[in-house]
């Protein structure tokens, strides 16, 4: 897909527990699918089958963040064929640049549905890892590339007493350096996986290559009764969205979630 020089609207999605799936259609620009949950919850599976039937845009992850490793290959291939997501994030290996590139080489050869774009995630422990990894993915033919939020390198490259600020600014610094060194161009397509703090995305507003983002941050904090301030947050809950996936949600929790979703867009000028 050719991308013009003009600024594009960044697509945003927030992963939610089962009780908020139907509500999420009204505040998410697309649906972000965690494939391991498709095998665990029939309600989740049915939601995504319906999403496909009704033409919603779907990005399917490989569940590395939730499981600590990518979901098994057989299941991933099955769900890609079943749901034909618009994008699929091929398996990567946490902070391991070479292993992630090897996986990308393997997955680039798999036959996928015609309308599914394969996305590769840059991993590494140094700037060289990120720079060479990004270039190698492009050489392999990947049209879209993603950056995770939690690499320890990001914290090292931007030392700060608050580790969440350090990682937030470290990812920004890394991506900015890649852009300044002409490794990332204005015509590239980039996805940002998660965030350390919700205000991080404001600093990417002048980058034309940021196409989509996903984060459960507004949801997790809303469920815990934590509302964003006008400036966002300075701390981060460690909980993952799939850890309490079937919880009942009170009206007050729902109000806090919806408040954070709206404030997220306001803070980041989305």
Backbone as numpy.savetxt, mean C-alpha at the origin, in Angstrom:
# Nx Ny Nz CAx CAy CAz Cx Cy Cz
0.34 1.32 -19.69 -0.50 2.51 -19.69 0.37 3.74 -19.69
0.24 4.60 -20.69 1.05 5.80 -20.77 0.51 6.85 -19.82
1.42 7.52 -19.15 1.04 8.53 -18.17 1.46 9.89 -18.68
0.56 10.87 -18.64 0.88 12.21 -19.11 1.60 12.99 -18.04
2.19 14.13 -18.45 2.91 14.99 -17.53 1.96 15.68 -16.55
0.67 15.75 -16.90 -0.27 16.42 -16.04 -0.43 15.68 -14.72
-0.72 16.45 -13.67 -0.92 15.87 -12.35 -2.13 14.95 -12.37
-2.01 13.78 -11.74 -3.10 12.82 -11.68 -3.64 12.76 -10.26
-4.90 12.45 -10.12 -5.50 12.28 -8.81 -4.95 11.01 -8.19
-4.43 11.10 -6.98 -3.91 9.94 -6.28 -5.08 9.12 -5.73
-5.08 7.82 -6.03 -6.13 6.94 -5.54 -5.78 6.47 -4.13
-6.76 6.50 -3.24 -6.54 6.17 -1.83 -7.46 5.04 -1.41
-6.92 4.10 -0.63 -7.75 3.04 -0.06 -7.30 2.74 1.37
-8.28 2.49 2.24 -8.02 2.14 3.63 -8.59 0.75 3.90
-7.74 -0.19 4.30 -8.21 -1.52 4.64 -9.08 -1.45 5.89
-10.15 -2.22 5.90 -11.12 -2.16 7.00 -11.49 -3.57 7.46
-11.98 -3.71 8.71 -12.52 -5.00 9.15 -13.84 -5.30 8.44
-14.31 -6.53 8.60 -15.50 -6.98 7.88 -16.70 -6.06 8.11
-16.88 -5.59 9.33 -18.05 -4.78 9.67 -18.12 -3.47 8.90
-16.99 -3.03 8.34 -16.96 -1.75 7.63 -16.78 -1.91 6.11
-16.82 -3.14 5.63 -16.57 -3.36 4.21 -17.54 -2.59 3.33
-18.82 -2.68 3.61 -19.81 -1.99 2.77 -19.66 -0.47 2.87
-19.37 0.03 4.06 -19.16 1.48 4.22 -17.94 1.95 3.45
-16.94 1.08 3.33 -15.68 1.49 2.71 -15.85 1.88 1.25
-16.89 1.39 0.61 -17.12 1.73 -0.80 -17.35 3.23 -0.98
-17.80 3.88 0.07 -18.14 5.30 -0.02 -16.97 6.23 0.32
-15.90 5.68 0.90 -14.74 6.55 1.18 -13.44 6.04 0.55
-13.44 4.85 -0.03 -12.25 4.35 -0.71 -12.36 4.57 -2.22
-11.27 4.99 -2.83 -11.25 5.16 -4.28 -11.15 3.82 -5.00
-10.65 2.81 -4.32 -10.53 1.47 -4.88 -10.51 0.49 -3.71
-10.58 -0.80 -4.00 -10.56 -1.82 -2.96 -9.18 -2.48 -2.90
-8.62 -2.54 -1.70 -7.31 -3.14 -1.49 -7.50 -4.51 -0.85
-7.09 -5.56 -1.55 -7.40 -6.93 -1.16 -6.19 -7.64 -0.53
-6.42 -8.23 0.64 -5.41 -9.06 1.31 -5.78 -10.52 1.06
-5.05 -11.23 0.21 -5.50 -12.55 -0.27 -5.64 -13.61 0.80
-4.84 -13.55 1.86 -4.97 -14.59 2.89 -6.33 -14.52 3.59
-6.94 -13.33 3.59 -8.25 -13.18 4.21 -9.36 -13.76 3.34
-9.11 -13.86 2.05 -10.10 -14.46 1.15 -10.34 -15.92 1.52
-9.29 -16.58 1.99 -9.41 -17.99 2.37 -9.92 -18.18 3.79
-9.96 -17.10 4.55 -10.39 -17.22 5.96 -11.83 -16.79 6.20
-12.31 -15.84 5.41 -13.62 -15.26 5.69 -14.48 -15.22 4.43
-15.60 -15.94 4.47 -16.49 -16.00 3.30 -17.08 -14.64 2.98
-17.32 -13.80 4.03 -17.87 -12.46 3.80 -16.89 -11.60 3.00
-15.62 -11.77 3.31 -14.57 -11.01 2.62 -14.48 -11.46 1.16
-14.51 -12.77 0.95 -14.48 -13.31 -0.40 -15.66 -12.79 -1.22
-16.86 -12.84 -0.63 -18.04 -12.40 -1.35 -17.98 -10.92 -1.66
-17.43 -10.12 -0.73 -17.31 -8.69 -1.00 -16.47 -8.44 -2.25
-15.34 -9.15 -2.36 -14.45 -8.89 -3.50 -14.99 -9.51 -4.79
-15.72 -10.60 -4.70 -16.35 -11.12 -5.91 -17.39 -10.12 -6.42
-18.14 -9.53 -5.49 -19.13 -8.52 -5.88 -18.44 -7.27 -6.41
-17.33 -6.89 -5.76 -16.58 -5.72 -6.22 -16.13 -5.91 -7.67
-15.68 -7.12 -7.98 -15.27 -7.41 -9.35 -16.45 -7.32 -10.30
-17.57 -7.89 -9.90 -18.75 -7.90 -10.77 -19.25 -6.48 -11.05
-19.13 -5.62 -10.07 -19.66 -4.25 -10.22 -18.63 -3.28 -10.77
-17.45 -3.78 -11.11 -16.46 -2.94 -11.79 -15.61 -2.06 -10.91
-15.52 -2.37 -9.61 -14.64 -1.58 -8.75 -13.18 -1.92 -9.04
-12.32 -0.92 -8.92 -10.89 -1.10 -9.14 -10.33 -1.88 -7.94
-9.54 -2.91 -8.19 -9.00 -3.76 -7.13 -7.47 -3.85 -7.26
-6.80 -3.59 -6.16 -5.37 -3.87 -6.04 -5.22 -5.01 -5.04
-4.60 -6.10 -5.46 -4.40 -7.25 -4.58 -2.96 -7.29 -4.08
-2.81 -7.39 -2.79 -1.51 -7.47 -2.13 -1.04 -8.93 -2.12
0.15 -9.19 -1.55 0.60 -10.57 -1.36 0.61 -10.97 0.11
0.16 -10.06 1.01 -0.01 -10.31 2.45 1.30 -10.43 3.23
2.40 -9.95 2.68 3.68 -9.99 3.39 3.61 -9.24 4.73
3.05 -8.04 4.72 3.01 -7.22 5.94 2.25 -7.92 7.06
1.17 -8.58 6.72 0.34 -9.22 7.73 0.90 -10.55 8.21
1.48 -11.34 7.31 1.95 -12.68 7.64 3.42 -12.76 8.00
4.19 -11.73 7.59 5.64 -11.78 7.78 6.34 -12.42 6.60
5.56 -12.97 5.68 6.06 -13.57 4.44 4.92 -13.52 3.44
5.25 -13.59 2.18 4.20 -13.58 1.16 3.35 -14.83 1.27
2.06 -14.69 0.94 1.14 -15.81 0.94 1.64 -16.84 -0.08
1.21 -18.10 0.07 1.77 -19.15 -0.78 1.38 -18.95 -2.25
2.29 -19.37 -3.10 2.17 -19.12 -4.54 0.90 -19.71 -5.14
0.57 -20.92 -4.77 -0.61 -21.58 -5.33 -1.88 -20.77 -5.04
-2.01 -20.28 -3.80 -3.19 -19.50 -3.44 -3.21 -18.16 -4.15
-2.05 -17.53 -4.24 -1.99 -16.23 -4.92 -2.39 -16.36 -6.39
-1.86 -17.37 -7.05 -2.20 -17.57 -8.46 -3.69 -17.87 -8.63
-4.24 -18.63 -7.69 -5.67 -18.95 -7.75 -6.51 -17.68 -7.66
-6.21 -16.83 -6.68 -7.04 -15.64 -6.48 -6.84 -14.60 -7.57
-5.67 -14.54 -8.15 -5.47 -13.64 -9.28 -6.34 -14.07 -10.46
-6.40 -15.37 -10.70 -7.24 -15.89 -11.79 -8.72 -15.70 -11.48
-9.10 -15.89 -10.24 -10.50 -15.79 -9.85 -11.01 -14.35 -9.90
-10.25 -13.42 -9.34 -10.73 -12.04 -9.20 -10.24 -11.11 -10.30
-9.18 -11.51 -11.00 -8.61 -10.66 -12.05 -8.46 -9.21 -11.56
-7.67 -9.01 -10.51 -7.51 -7.65 -9.98 -6.87 -6.74 -11.02
-7.11 -5.46 -10.89 -6.51 -4.50 -11.81 -4.99 -4.44 -11.61
-4.56 -4.66 -10.37 -3.13 -4.70 -10.05 -2.89 -5.82 -9.05
-1.72 -6.44 -9.16 -1.33 -7.47 -8.20 0.11 -7.21 -7.77
0.33 -7.15 -6.48 1.67 -6.90 -5.93 2.37 -8.25 -5.76
3.35 -8.49 -6.61 4.02 -9.80 -6.61 4.81 -9.99 -5.32
5.02 -11.24 -4.89 5.70 -11.50 -3.62 7.09 -10.87 -3.53
7.32 -10.21 -2.41 8.62 -9.66 -2.09 9.08 -10.26 -0.77
10.33 -9.99 -0.40 10.91 -10.52 0.84 11.38 -9.34 1.68
10.91 -9.28 2.91 11.13 -8.12 3.76 12.61 -7.74 3.88
12.94 -6.54 3.44 14.27 -5.93 3.52 15.35 -6.69 2.76
14.97 -7.64 1.94 15.94 -8.42 1.17 15.84 -8.05 -0.31
16.80 -7.26 -0.76 16.76 -6.74 -2.13 16.90 -7.84 -3.17
17.92 -8.67 -3.05 18.18 -9.68 -4.07 17.08 -10.73 -4.13
16.60 -11.16 -2.97 15.52 -12.16 -2.95 14.25 -11.59 -3.58
13.98 -10.32 -3.34 12.80 -9.70 -3.92 12.92 -9.60 -5.43
14.10 -9.28 -5.92 14.31 -9.20 -7.37 14.20 -10.59 -7.99
14.73 -11.61 -7.31 14.60 -12.98 -7.83 13.12 -13.37 -7.95
12.35 -13.02 -6.92 10.91 -13.30 -7.00 10.27 -12.57 -8.17
10.66 -11.32 -8.35 10.09 -10.53 -9.44 10.42 -11.16 -10.79
11.62 -11.69 -10.93 12.01 -12.36 -12.18 11.12 -13.58 -12.43
10.82 -14.31 -11.35 9.97 -15.50 -11.49 8.55 -15.10 -11.86
8.00 -14.11 -11.16 6.60 -13.75 -11.36 6.36 -13.01 -12.67
7.37 -12.38 -13.21 7.15 -11.67 -14.47 6.85 -12.63 -15.61
7.23 -13.90 -15.44 7.02 -14.89 -16.49 5.66 -15.57 -16.39
4.95 -15.38 -15.28 3.65 -16.03 -15.13 2.60 -15.37 -16.01
1.74 -16.20 -16.58 0.63 -15.68 -17.36 -0.44 -15.13 -16.43
-0.83 -13.88 -16.65 -1.84 -13.22 -15.82 -3.02 -12.80 -16.69
-4.17 -12.53 -16.08 -5.28 -11.97 -16.85 -4.83 -10.71 -17.57
-5.37 -10.49 -18.73 -4.92 -9.40 -19.61 -4.94 -8.04 -18.94
-5.92 -7.79 -18.09 -6.06 -6.46 -17.50 -5.41 -6.31 -16.13
-4.62 -7.30 -15.71 -3.94 -7.23 -14.41 -2.51 -6.75 -14.58
-2.19 -5.63 -13.94 -0.82 -5.09 -13.95 -0.04 -5.65 -12.78
1.14 -6.17 -13.05 2.01 -6.67 -11.99 2.80 -5.52 -11.37
2.84 -5.50 -10.04 3.53 -4.45 -9.29 4.62 -5.09 -8.45
5.83 -4.53 -8.46 6.94 -5.06 -7.67 7.27 -4.09 -6.53
7.65 -4.63 -5.38 7.97 -3.81 -4.20 9.48 -3.74 -4.02
10.01 -2.53 -3.90 11.43 -2.35 -3.66 11.73 -2.67 -2.20
12.72 -3.51 -1.97 13.16 -3.84 -0.62 14.66 -3.61 -0.52
15.16 -3.48 0.71 16.60 -3.31 0.85 17.01 -2.79 2.21
18.34 -2.67 2.37 18.92 -2.21 3.62 19.86 -1.03 3.40
19.87 -0.49 2.16 20.74 0.64 1.84 20.15 1.40 0.66
20.66 2.60 0.43 20.20 3.37 -0.71 20.52 2.64 -2.01
21.68 2.01 -2.08 22.07 1.27 -3.29 21.06 0.16 -3.57
20.61 -0.53 -2.51 19.61 -1.58 -2.69 18.35 -1.02 -3.34
17.89 0.13 -2.84 16.66 0.72 -3.36 16.86 1.23 -4.79
17.99 1.84 -5.05 18.25 2.38 -6.38 18.39 1.26 -7.42
19.20 0.26 -7.12 19.40 -0.83 -8.08 18.15 -1.69 -8.20
17.46 -1.90 -7.08 16.22 -2.68 -7.13 15.18 -2.03 -8.02
15.02 -0.72 -7.87 14.05 0.00 -8.69 14.40 -0.11 -10.17
15.68 0.08 -10.49 16.11 -0.01 -11.88 15.92 -1.42 -12.45
16.23 -2.42 -11.65 16.11 -3.80 -12.13 14.65 -4.17 -12.40
13.75 -3.68 -11.56 12.32 -3.93 -11.82 11.90 -3.31 -13.15
12.37 -2.12 -13.42 12.01 -1.47 -14.69 12.60 -2.25 -15.87
13.82 -2.74 -15.71 14.43 -3.53 -16.78 13.65 -4.83 -17.00
13.06 -5.37 -15.92 12.27 -6.59 -16.04 10.91 -6.34 -16.69
10.56 -5.07 -16.83 9.31 -4.73 -17.50 8.16 -4.37 -16.58
8.43 -4.19 -15.30 7.36 -3.81 -14.37 6.94 -2.37 -14.64
5.64 -2.20 -14.84 5.09 -0.88 -15.16 4.79 -0.05 -13.92
4.71 -0.70 -12.78 4.41 0.00 -11.53 5.24 -0.61 -10.41
5.74 0.25 -9.52 6.64 -0.18 -8.45 6.18 0.43 -7.14
6.30 -0.34 -6.06 5.81 0.11 -4.75 6.93 0.23 -3.74
6.69 1.09 -2.75 7.62 1.29 -1.63 6.88 1.03 -0.33
7.42 0.15 0.50 6.85 -0.09 1.81 7.19 1.07 2.75
6.57 1.10 3.92 6.78 2.22 4.84 7.76 1.91 5.96
8.07 0.63 6.20 8.69 0.28 7.47 10.15 -0.13 7.44
10.86 0.04 6.33 12.25 -0.42 6.26 13.12 0.26 7.32
13.95 -0.51 7.98 14.82 0.06 9.02 15.79 1.06 8.41
16.11 0.91 7.13 16.99 1.87 6.47 16.42 3.28 6.51
15.11 3.40 6.39 14.50 4.73 6.40 14.78 5.45 7.71
14.75 4.71 8.81 15.02 5.30 10.12 16.48 5.70 10.24
17.37 4.91 9.65 18.80 5.21 9.72 19.17 6.43 8.88
18.49 6.59 7.75 18.86 7.67 6.83 18.32 9.02 7.27
17.36 9.03 8.23 16.84 10.28 8.75 16.71 10.16 10.27
17.83 10.24 10.99 17.78 10.06 12.44 16.88 11.10 13.11
16.04 10.63 14.01 15.16 11.52 14.76 14.76 10.79 16.05
14.59 11.51 17.17 14.21 10.85 18.42 12.89 10.09 18.33
11.97 10.56 17.49 10.71 9.87 17.28 10.88 8.92 16.09
10.87 7.59 16.34 11.13 6.64 15.24 10.10 6.72 14.12
8.88 7.14 14.42 7.85 7.24 13.38 8.15 8.40 12.44
8.60 9.50 13.00 9.01 10.63 12.16 10.23 10.24 11.34
11.17 9.53 11.97 12.39 9.12 11.28 12.06 8.26 10.06
11.20 7.26 10.23 10.86 6.39 9.11 10.03 7.12 8.06
9.13 7.99 8.52 8.32 8.76 7.58 9.19 9.61 6.68
10.10 10.36 7.29 10.95 11.25 6.52 12.04 10.47 5.77
12.42 9.32 6.31 13.42 8.50 5.63 12.92 7.95 4.31
11.65 7.51 4.28 11.09 7.06 3.00 11.02 8.22 2.02
10.56 9.37 2.52 10.48 10.56 1.66 11.87 10.93 1.12
12.86 10.91 1.99 14.23 11.26 1.57 14.74 10.27 0.51
14.47 8.99 0.71 14.93 7.98 -0.24 14.28 8.17 -1.61
12.97 8.34 -1.62 12.26 8.51 -2.88 12.66 9.82 -3.56
12.87 10.87 -2.77 13.32 12.15 -3.33 14.69 12.00 -3.98
15.59 11.27 -3.33 16.93 11.05 -3.89 16.85 10.26 -5.19
16.00 9.25 -5.22 15.83 8.47 -6.45 15.31 9.34 -7.58
14.44 10.27 -7.26 13.91 11.19 -8.26 14.98 12.17 -8.73
15.72 12.73 -7.78 16.77 13.71 -8.12 17.87 13.07 -8.97
18.10 11.78 -8.77 19.13 11.06 -9.53 18.59 10.42 -10.80
17.36 10.82 -11.18 16.73 10.37 -12.44 16.50 8.86 -12.50
16.40 8.23 -11.33 16.05 6.82 -11.29 14.53 6.66 -11.37
13.83 7.56 -10.69 12.38 7.69 -10.83 12.11 8.90 -11.71
11.21 8.75 -12.66 10.86 9.87 -13.53 9.42 10.30 -13.29
9.06 11.45 -13.83 7.69 11.95 -13.70 6.67 11.02 -14.34
7.13 10.20 -15.26 6.23 9.33 -16.01 6.11 7.94 -15.42
6.80 7.68 -14.31 6.70 6.39 -13.65 5.38 6.27 -12.91
5.08 5.05 -12.48 3.88 4.78 -11.68 4.32 4.15 -10.37
4.01 4.82 -9.26 4.47 4.38 -7.95 3.30 4.23 -6.98
3.34 3.16 -6.20 2.37 2.93 -5.13 3.09 3.01 -3.79
2.48 3.68 -2.82 3.04 3.75 -1.47 2.24 2.84 -0.55
2.95 1.88 0.04 2.33 0.91 0.93 2.36 1.43 2.37
1.19 1.70 2.94 1.11 2.09 4.33 1.77 3.41 4.65
1.83 3.71 5.95 2.50 4.93 6.39 2.89 4.78 7.84
3.85 5.56 8.26 4.21 5.62 9.67 3.32 6.62 10.40
3.11 7.77 9.79 2.22 8.79 10.33 1.33 9.29 9.21
0.07 9.62 9.50 -0.88 9.94 8.43 -0.54 11.18 7.63
0.23 12.11 8.19 0.56 13.35 7.49 1.68 13.17 6.46
2.25 11.98 6.38 3.38 11.75 5.47 3.05 12.09 4.03
1.86 11.76 3.59 1.54 11.88 2.16 1.48 13.32 1.66
1.34 14.26 2.58 1.33 15.67 2.18 2.63 16.03 1.46
3.73 15.42 1.89 5.03 15.77 1.34 5.28 15.19 -0.05
4.37 14.35 -0.53 4.51 13.77 -1.87 3.66 14.50 -2.91
2.96 15.56 -2.51 1.96 16.15 -3.39 2.55 16.72 -4.68
3.83 17.05 -4.70 4.44 17.61 -5.92 5.07 16.55 -6.81
5.02 15.29 -6.39 5.55 14.21 -7.21 4.46 13.67 -8.12
4.63 13.80 -9.41 3.62 13.36 -10.37 3.53 11.84 -10.50
4.56 11.12 -10.04 4.59 9.68 -10.24 3.84 8.89 -9.17
3.44 9.53 -8.08 2.68 8.82 -7.06 1.26 8.61 -7.58
0.90 7.36 -7.82 -0.39 7.04 -8.43 -1.42 6.54 -7.43
-0.98 5.79 -6.42 -1.92 5.23 -5.46 -1.25 4.98 -4.12
-2.08 4.96 -3.07 -1.59 4.67 -1.73 -2.63 3.82 -1.01
-2.16 3.04 -0.05 -3.09 2.32 0.82 -2.58 2.41 2.25
-3.48 2.57 3.19 -3.11 2.57 4.60 -4.34 2.35 5.46
-4.19 1.51 6.46 -5.27 1.27 7.42 -5.15 2.20 8.62
-4.20 3.14 8.58 -3.92 4.01 9.74 -5.17 4.73 10.27
-5.98 5.37 9.42 -7.16 6.06 9.94 -8.16 5.11 10.59
-8.22 3.88 10.10 -9.18 2.91 10.59 -8.74 2.39 11.97
-7.50 1.94 12.05 -6.99 1.36 13.30 -7.06 2.38 14.44
-6.66 3.61 14.18 -6.70 4.62 15.24 -8.13 5.01 15.59
-9.00 5.07 14.59 -10.40 5.36 14.86 -11.05 4.30 15.74
-10.74 3.04 15.46 -11.30 1.94 16.25 -10.83 1.99 17.70
-9.67 2.59 17.93 -9.14 2.73 19.29 -9.54 4.05 19.94
-10.39 4.81 19.26 -10.85 6.07 19.83 -9.86 7.20 19.71
-8.87 7.05 18.84 -7.86 8.08 18.63 -8.22 8.88 17.39
-8.52 10.15 17.56 -8.86 11.01 16.43 -7.63 11.82 16.01
-7.48 11.99 14.70 -6.39 12.81 14.18 -6.58 14.27 14.61
-5.46 14.94 14.84 -5.49 16.39 14.99 -5.33 17.01 13.61
-5.36 18.33 13.53 -5.16 19.01 12.25 -3.79 18.70 11.66
-2.86 18.31 12.51 -1.51 17.99 12.04 -1.24 16.51 11.91
-2.24 15.69 12.20 -2.05 14.24 12.10 -1.78 13.60 13.43
-0.73 12.79 13.52 -0.34 12.10 14.74 1.17 12.14 14.91
1.62 11.86 16.14 3.05 11.72 16.41 3.37 10.33 16.96
2.35 9.47 17.00 2.57 8.09 17.44 1.82 7.18 16.49
2.06 5.88 16.63 1.44 4.90 15.72 1.09 3.64 16.50
-0.15 3.20 16.40 -0.54 1.92 16.98 0.10 0.79 16.18
0.52 -0.27 16.87 1.20 -1.37 16.21 0.25 -2.40 15.62
-1.00 -2.34 15.98 -1.96 -3.36 15.55 -2.12 -3.39 14.03
-2.30 -4.60 13.49 -2.55 -4.77 12.06 -4.05 -4.99 11.84
-4.52 -4.59 10.69 -5.97 -4.58 10.44 -6.58 -5.97 10.51
-5.82 -7.01 10.22 -6.40 -8.35 10.19 -6.40 -9.04 11.56
-5.86 -8.37 12.58 -5.74 -9.02 13.88 -7.07 -9.08 14.63
-7.95 -8.14 14.39 -9.29 -8.15 14.98 -10.31 -7.93 13.87
-10.25 -8.81 12.88 -10.97 -8.57 11.63 -12.48 -8.71 11.74
-12.93 -9.46 12.74 -14.37 -9.73 12.85 -15.02 -9.01 14.03
-14.35 -7.99 14.56 -14.89 -7.29 15.73 -16.20 -6.56 15.41
-17.04 -6.45 16.45 -18.22 -5.61 16.34 -17.79 -4.17 16.55
-18.43 -3.26 15.84 -18.02 -1.85 15.89 -19.17 -0.99 16.39
-18.90 -0.21 17.41 -19.92 0.66 17.99 -20.12 1.90 17.12
-21.20 2.61 17.37 -21.46 3.85 16.63 -20.36 4.87 16.87
-19.86 4.94 18.10 -18.79 5.90 18.41 -17.50 5.54 17.66
-17.20 4.25 17.59 -16.01 3.83 16.83 -16.16 4.18 15.36
-17.35 3.94 14.82 -17.60 4.25 13.41 -17.45 5.75 13.16
-17.95 6.57 14.09 -17.82 8.02 13.95 -16.35 8.43 13.95
-15.56 7.81 14.85 -14.13 8.13 14.92 -13.40 7.71 13.65
-13.78 6.54 13.11 -13.17 6.07 11.86 -13.48 7.04 10.72
-14.73 7.41 10.57 -15.12 8.30 9.48 -14.50 9.69 9.65
-14.36 10.13 10.90 -13.69 11.40 11.15 -12.24 11.33 10.67
-11.55 10.26 11.01 -10.14 10.12 10.61 -10.00 10.01 9.10
-10.92 9.29 8.46 -10.87 9.15 7.00 -10.98 10.52 6.34
-11.91 11.34 6.81 -12.06 12.68 6.26 -10.87 13.56 6.57
-10.37 13.48 7.81 -9.23 14.29 8.20 -7.97 13.87 7.46
-7.84 12.57 7.16 -6.69 12.07 6.39 -6.59 12.79 5.06
-7.70 12.90 4.37 -7.70 13.58 3.07 -7.43 15.07 3.24
-7.99 15.67 4.30 -7.76 17.09 4.54 -6.31 17.38 4.85
-5.72 16.60 5.74 -4.32 16.79 6.13 -3.40 16.71 4.93
-3.67 15.75 4.06 -2.78 15.47 2.93 -3.21 16.15 1.62
-4.23 16.98 1.71 -4.69 17.73 0.54 -5.00 16.80 -0.63
-5.73 15.73 -0.31 -6.06 14.73 -1.32 -7.48 14.97 -1.82
